[in-house]
Amino acid sequence: MKVYNGFAELLRDIDKLPVTGWIFVGRQIDIESESSIKVASYFIPETELEAIEFENTQRTFIECPTLLDVVSVLDERLTPQSLSDYIAGVIFYRENDDFLE
């Protein structure tokens, strides 16, 4: 398993994320809150057994390829994006099943 402490750390390794699979967070994390997302720990299973364990003990946050897509859509903007912009993009996607453009 790979653990990222905070959303900024997760974004720094965006190119190292698996091409499939979910990113998990603790069940207590409010995945609609920017402040919670900013400081959460993110868990990425590296085996099928870890994925099954996380499905039973953690909360799904977003799929790895979807996060890559959210980031790439925001990176197409003419102005540089902040950490808050990326978090807002994830929240928007989770709520609307669409990208924040």
Secondary structure, 3 states (H helix, E strand, C coil): CEEEECHHHHHHCHHHCCCCCEEEECCCCCCCCHHHHHHCEEEECCCHHHHHHHHHHCEEEEEHHHHHHHHHHHHCCCCCCCHHHHHHHHHHHHHHCCCCC
